[in-house]
Amino acid sequence: MPRLFYTPPTYGGHSPKYQLLPFRYTRMDGEELLVNEAGEYQFVPNGVVDQLVRHQLSTTTGLYQTLKAKHFVHDGDSSPLLDILATKIRTKKAFLEQGVTLHIMVLTLRCEHSCQYCQVSRQTADRTTYDMSTASIERSLSFMMRFPGKHLTLEFQGGEPLLAFESLRYAVGVAKELAAKHGKTISFVVCTNLAVSTDHIFRYLRDENIKISTSLDGPAIVHNANRLRSGGSSYDVTIANIRRAREWIGHENVGALMTTSRFSLAYPREIVDEYVAQGFGSIFLRAINPYGFAVKTVERTGYDSSEFLSFYGAALDHIITLNRNGTNLMEVYATLILAKILTPYTTGYVDLQSPTGAGISVLVYNYDGKIYASDESRMLAEMNDQTFRLGNVHEDTYLSMVQSPAFQYLLSASCNEALPGCAECAYQPYCGADPVRHHATQRDAIGHRPTGTFCQKNLGIITDLFRRIRTADPALQRIFFAWIRNKPHGSLISCD
């Protein structure tokens, strides 16, 4: 019987000495940066990529062995290494195993502040019709228990959730009963400006082990300009109540977030110094989000990506200098990205997940019982865009939610591995998809990535961090790994 197929040599000689594994690359400062599917990276001289793809790189060099060990190439001896690569990729995607673990409950839209960049279109403090009912609380918590994760986080938001304090108490009680019934544990966080806090409230938060996340935009000149409040300085109220909260529930249980407005851009060092002065161990240099009142006030509060990156770079320079001089202060966003670059693990930050964290790792239960894919989705709904409303706790099941057109639209743009502009980007393993933001700013969940603020911001920050990694001395290496491990950098041995 004649052979049906000719042998491989018939078609062009012998097989190459090695084969390529999937990787992406970019040029940076006279070198090439290679990044593979698991986020392993390697700087190589210019021209190495061309040698690789032409199979002209000598297999006897140290560089070849390094690229083989880091899963950029494989040969006849690579079978065990391929299993390791699969394990690394699986580890990076481990967040998918738990389903939704962060559940955000919006107890009220009421708030007594009038922040210029408010992203939720808050309501005045007397409009109680914007409070969540007990029936919606119960249904939301029952929905929450359907997810497989054994440890869940319930975050109370608003408006100002402490204006609905009795609703918060009721929700905590029901959540604990349901968690015990379903064999789960729950961590509680309340996001509050602290302005209406009392000793009675603090005592309850302490007794129930509820952590606080508050807002501090910087020194008084910045905080008061950004976060308006009738009756005097919002900064003075915030600082006084941060101190009271720490006395009641412990220093480590009170965190703060800042939002960068146009006014903030002129004060990078002062904002960082304020966090140091108030005894915080971390600062999150957050850009403004394009939702709610922030859209209406964009002329006063907004800025372009290059302006934010200049602010961010100056602030990060100052933070690193402070660390070099003995002050332990971590920048949260840099730490999240560094963890993805320098460790085999993922992070819990939904904006940097692929598939997207929206709807997959986080859900939001609005005051009216509607379910949204993320906090940003809920903010978008307050602007009369219900694109990412996944259902209603009074009407929908988990199955009807995931089968909804909204969820399918979200999933269609959820994996940056398959998005135009992201699929070819060297930084893809360290970034996310963020379809909600692209829909909000470009009216399409995929959008045009290079002109989107999400891409521009992350491209700038990740490039900056790689440059710092490339030239880092042992002291900076210790600082970066201390941030990742959340430890004082003086406690780590030298990395040289």
Residue, then its C-alpha position, 0 to 999 in steps of 0.5 A: m500500500p502506498r504511503l499517504f504522507y511523506t516524511p517531514p524532511t521532504y518538505g524542507g529539511h530537518s526540524p529546527k533545534y528549538q521551537l518558539l513558545p508564545f510571547r510578546y515583545t516591545r523595545m525599550d531604551g535600546e533593548e527588547l523586553l520579552v514577556n510570555e503568557a505567564g508574565e515571565y519577562q526578559f530583557v535582551p539585546n536588540g536583534v535577539v527577537d529576529q534571531l529567535v524567530r529565524h531560529q538562528l539563536s545559538t543553543t549553546t549560549g547562556l541567553y538561550q538557556t535563560l529563555k528556555a528556563k523562562h518558557f520563551v523557547h522549548d526543545g527536546d528536553s523541555s517537557p517538564l518545563l512545559d508542565i511548569l508553564a501550564t501551572k504558572i498560567r493556571t496560578k495567574k488565573a486562579f481567581l476564576e475558581q472562586g467566582v464572585t468573592l467581592h459583594i458590594m451593597v449600596l445601602t443609600l445614595r444619600c450623602e452630606h458631602s458635595c464632592q466635585y468629582c462624585q462618581v455616583s450622582r449622590q442624593t441629599a441627606d434627607r431623601t430616604t427613598y434612596d435607601m435600600s429596603t430590608a427586603s432588598i437586603e435579604r434578597s441580596l444576601s441570599f444571592m450572595m450565598r450562591f457563589p462557591g467561594k468559602h470566604l466572601t467580602l461584603e463592602f458597604q457603599g453609598g452615598e454615605p452608608l453611615l446615614a443608613f446605619e440601621s440598615l447596615r446593622y441589619a445587613v450584618g446580622v443577616a449576613k452572619e446568619l446566612a454565612a453560618k448556615h452555608g459554611k462561609t466566612i465574611s469580612f466586612v468593610v464600610c466605605t465612609n467619609l466618617a463625617v456622620s460617625t459617632d461613638h455608638i457607630f464606632r463601638y458597633l464597628r469595633d464589636e463586629n470587626i468591620k473595617i473602614s475605608t475612608s477618603l483623604d485627598g491630601p492636605a487641607i488645601v487639596h482635600n477641601a477643594n475636592r471634597l466640599r461640605s457645608g458647615g466648614s472644613s471637610y479636611d478637619v472633620t476627616i482627620a479628627n474622625i480618622r483619629r477617633a476611628r483608629e482609637w476605637i477599631g485599631h490603626e490597622n483597620v482604617g484605610a484611606l483612598m485619594t482621588t486625583s482631580r485637576f487641582s490635585l495635579a500640582y501637589p504630588r509631594e504634598i499629597v504623599d507627605e500628608y499620608v505620611a503625616q497621618g501615619f498611613g502605610s500606603i497610598f493609592l494614587r487613583a485617577i478620576n473616573p468618568y462617571g457621575f458628577a465627574v462627567k458634568t464637572v470635567e472642565r474643572t476636575g478632569y485632565d488627560s492621561s499625560e498630565f496624570l502620568s506626570f503627577y504619578g511619576a513625580a509622586l512615585d519618585h517622592i515615595i521611593t525617596l522617602n522609602r530610601n530614607g527610612t519611611n515605609l510607604m507603599e504605592v498601591y497601584a504600583t504594588l499590584i502591577l509589581a506583584k504581577i511582574l515579579t511573582p507568579y501570583t495574581t491580585g484581587y484587583v478587578d480592574l487588572q484581571s483578564p477575564t475582567g473582574a466585573g461580574i466575574s469577581v465582583l457584583v454590586y447590589n444597588y439600593d433598589g435591588k438591581i444587580y450590576a457588574s461592578d461599581e463603575s457599572r452602577m455609576l454608569a446606570e446613575m447616568n441613565d445607561q443600564t447597559f451593565r445591569l445584570g438583573n434584579v435580586h427580586e426577579d432573577t436567579y444566578l442562571s438568568m443573570v449569567q445568560s442575560p444580554a448584558f452579561q454576554y456583552l460584558l464577556s464579549a470584551s472580557c479577555n484582553e488576550a483576544l482584544p485588538g491592541c491588547a493581544e499584541c501588547a507586551y504588557q497584556p499579562y499585567c493589564g486588564a480589559d475593563p469593558v465598562r470604562h471603554h463602553a462609558t468613554q467610547r460607547d463600545a466595550i472593546g473600544h479603540r485601546p490605544t486612545g483609551t485612558f485605561c490603556q494610556k495610563n497602564l502603558g505609561i505606568i507599566t513602562d515606568l515600573f519596568r525602567r525602574i526594575r531594569t536599573a534597580d539597585p539592591a535598595l530599590q529591589r528591597i523596597f519593591f519586594a517589601w511592598i509586595r509582601n506588605k512588610p517594612h523594607g528594612s526587614l528584608i535581606s539584600c536582593d543582590 
